[in-house]
Amino acid sequence: MALVDDFKARFPELVTQYGSEVVDQRVGILAGVYTCYFCGNYDDLCDKEAILNLIAHLLVVDQSGSSASAAGVGGAVSSKSVGSVSVGYGATSDQGMNRDTFGGTKYGAIFLQLTAHRRGAVFV
């Protein structure tokens, strides 16, 4: 089965939400570049699930027209109010950029769980 067909079978809610034509076009493009994010083997069952969730995450982010997680932008300030003006930032997670980038959608969070065993040591 082709990646686009696998994607539609795995995530029918996204096909319903964005339409079959959009899914065909965007997943077709993302299928050609997912290795920039994850060097998995589509023939491996676990890698296949990770790749499908990665593509779902990228599709949702692409279609929303914004970054996956605005909460990761900012830094140490969690909230501050001056008069009637208020601002809040989500602190960057201890897990680093991946958690902030992929944690913005349920598909990205699943991708992180599926690929957690591939992460190497962190050196400081």
C-alpha positions as CSV (number, residue, x, y, z in Angstrom):
1,M,0.0,0.0,0.0
2,A,1.3,3.5,-0.8
3,L,2.1,5.9,1.9
4,V,-0.8,8.2,1.0
5,D,-3.2,5.3,1.2
6,D,-1.8,4.2,4.5
7,F,-2.1,7.7,5.8
8,K,-5.7,8.0,4.8
9,A,-6.5,4.6,6.4
10,R,-4.7,5.6,9.6
11,F,-6.0,9.1,10.0
12,P,-9.5,9.3,8.4
13,E,-10.3,12.3,10.7
14,L,-7.7,14.4,8.9
15,V,-9.1,13.4,5.5
16,T,-12.5,14.5,6.7
17,Q,-11.1,17.7,8.2
18,Y,-8.9,18.8,5.3
19,G,-10.4,17.0,2.3
20,S,-9.0,14.2,0.2
21,E,-7.4,16.5,-2.4
22,V,-5.5,18.5,0.2
23,V,-4.3,15.3,1.9
24,D,-3.2,13.7,-1.4
25,Q,-1.2,16.8,-2.3
26,R,0.3,17.6,1.1
27,V,1.1,14.0,2.1
28,G,2.6,13.4,-1.3
29,I,5.0,16.3,-0.7
30,L,5.7,15.4,2.9
31,A,6.4,11.8,1.9
32,G,9.3,13.0,-0.1
33,V,10.9,15.0,2.8
34,Y,10.1,13.1,6.0
35,T,13.6,11.7,6.0
36,C,14.8,15.3,6.8
37,Y,13.1,14.8,10.2
38,F,13.3,11.1,10.7
39,C,15.6,8.6,9.0
40,G,13.3,5.6,9.6
41,N,12.5,2.7,7.3
42,Y,8.9,2.7,6.0
43,D,9.0,-1.1,5.7
44,D,9.5,-1.4,9.5
45,L,6.2,-1.5,11.4
46,C,7.3,0.8,14.2
47,D,9.1,3.2,11.9
48,K,6.0,3.2,9.7
49,E,3.8,4.3,12.6
50,A,6.3,7.0,13.6
51,I,6.5,8.3,10.0
52,L,2.7,8.4,9.6
53,N,2.4,10.4,12.9
54,L,5.2,12.7,11.8
55,I,3.5,13.4,8.5
56,A,0.2,13.9,10.3
57,H,1.9,16.4,12.7
58,L,3.5,18.3,9.8
59,L,0.2,18.4,7.9
60,V,-1.7,19.8,10.9
61,V,1.0,22.4,11.5
62,D,1.1,23.3,7.7
63,Q,-2.7,23.6,7.5
64,S,-3.0,25.7,10.7
65,G,-0.6,28.3,9.2
66,S,1.3,28.6,12.4
67,S,4.1,26.9,14.4
68,A,3.2,23.7,16.2
69,S,3.6,25.2,19.6
70,A,3.5,28.8,20.4
71,A,3.9,27.9,24.0
72,G,7.5,27.0,23.5
73,V,8.3,30.6,22.4
74,G,9.3,32.9,25.1
75,G,11.4,31.7,28.0
76,A,11.6,32.2,31.7
77,V,8.7,34.6,32.2
78,S,5.6,32.5,32.8
79,S,3.2,35.5,33.1
80,K,3.4,39.2,33.8
81,S,0.7,41.9,34.1
82,V,1.1,45.6,34.0
83,G,-2.2,47.5,34.4
84,S,-4.7,46.0,32.0
85,V,-2.0,44.4,29.8
86,S,-1.0,40.8,30.4
87,V,1.5,38.5,28.8
88,G,2.3,34.8,29.4
89,Y,5.0,32.5,28.1
90,G,5.4,28.8,28.3
91,A,8.8,27.9,29.7
92,T,10.9,25.9,27.3
93,S,10.7,22.3,28.4
94,D,13.6,20.3,29.9
95,Q,13.3,17.9,27.0
96,G,14.6,20.5,24.5
97,M,13.5,21.7,21.1
98,N,11.9,18.4,20.0
99,R,9.4,18.5,22.8
100,D,8.5,22.1,22.1
101,T,8.3,21.5,18.4
102,F,6.4,18.2,18.2
103,G,4.4,18.5,21.4
104,G,2.0,21.0,19.8
105,T,-0.1,18.2,18.3
106,K,-1.2,14.8,19.4
107,Y,0.4,13.3,16.3
108,G,3.8,15.0,17.2
109,A,3.6,13.8,20.8
110,I,3.0,10.2,19.5
111,F,5.9,10.6,17.1
112,L,8.2,11.6,20.1
113,Q,7.0,8.6,22.1
114,L,7.7,6.2,19.2
115,T,11.2,7.7,18.5
116,A,12.3,8.1,22.1
117,H,14.5,5.1,22.0
118,R,16.5,6.6,19.1
119,R,17.6,9.7,21.0
120,G,21.2,9.8,22.1
121,A,22.9,11.3,25.2
122,V,22.7,15.0,25.9
123,F,26.1,16.7,26.5
124,V,26.4,19.9,28.4
